């Protein structure tokens, strides 16, 4: 399976600021995904990041709040904009199975974000 | 409205015994199911999966059972080991992987030595 790293691993931010989270994969993958896990909740898909095209956002998530970049097949960023305490979560990136199955995904270690 | 439910937030099991983690789903279009294990400060790790054309899949100490009529699946770990202590997430997808994974809230398993 792919090796996925995320930066930063954790951060504490002030309300109203923005944070950009980086996700790096050790092999080329077509699809990368960004998830959020709020305290006590399940993992929720924010968007699918496709190289060379706009990210596809799930219901309840918008590009202005969570802009995503995907400049190449091994890297993506997620920005959490104009943060509020409700954005305090673990943010995870994932990639699809090397065989191309998008329903078997491998996850990075996550970024734990606390907004004060 | 949760489509994937893990009704037990936690489970404690003695080392060497069987751990059974349960998961229920509501969407009859789900056709692929996965279990992930998550340690603190790490991302979820893929554990085992099952397609809706099967009712059982086994990998070492881990076996997943699927009961389509009851919309229920379970993960059996036998024998349980202290290193199995983690949060286990059930996930499902529909349309042979062309729709996003839907996760349950997880069950925290503690294996007591």
Contacts between the chains, C-beta under 8 A, distances in Angstrom:
chain1	res1	chain2	res2	distance
A	1	B	46	7.2
A	4	B	43	7.3
A	9	B	41	7.7
A	33	B	100	7.9
A	40	B	105	7.2
A	41	B	105	6.2
A	42	B	2	7.8
A	42	B	4	7.4
A	42	B	89	7.1
A	42	B	103	4.2
A	42	B	104	5.7
A	42	B	105	4.6
A	42	B	106	6.8
A	43	B	44	7.2
A	43	B	89	6.9
A	43	B	91	7.9
A	43	B	101	7.9
A	43	B	103	4.3
A	44	B	103	7.6
A	45	B	100	4.7
A	45	B	101	6.9
A	48	B	100	7.6
A	58	B	100	6.7
A	92	B	43	5.4
A	92	B	44	7.5
A	94	B	43	7.5
A	101	B	97	5.4
A	102	B	97	5.0
A	102	B	98	7.3
A	103	B	32	5.1
A	103	B	34	7.3
A	103	B	93	3.9
A	103	B	96	7.6
A	103	B	97	3.5
A	103	B	101	6.1
A	104	B	34	6.5
A	104	B	46	6.2
A	104	B	49	6.2
A	104	B	97	7.8
A	105	B	46	7.2
A	105	B	101	6.5
A	106	B	46	6.1
A	107	B	36	7.7
A	107	B	43	3.4
A	107	B	44	4.8
A	107	B	45	7.3
A	108	B	43	5.0
A	109	B	41	7.0
A	109	B	42	5.4
A	109	B	43	4.9
A	110	B	41	7.6
A	110	B	42	7.3
A	110	B	43	5.1
A	112	B	41	7.9
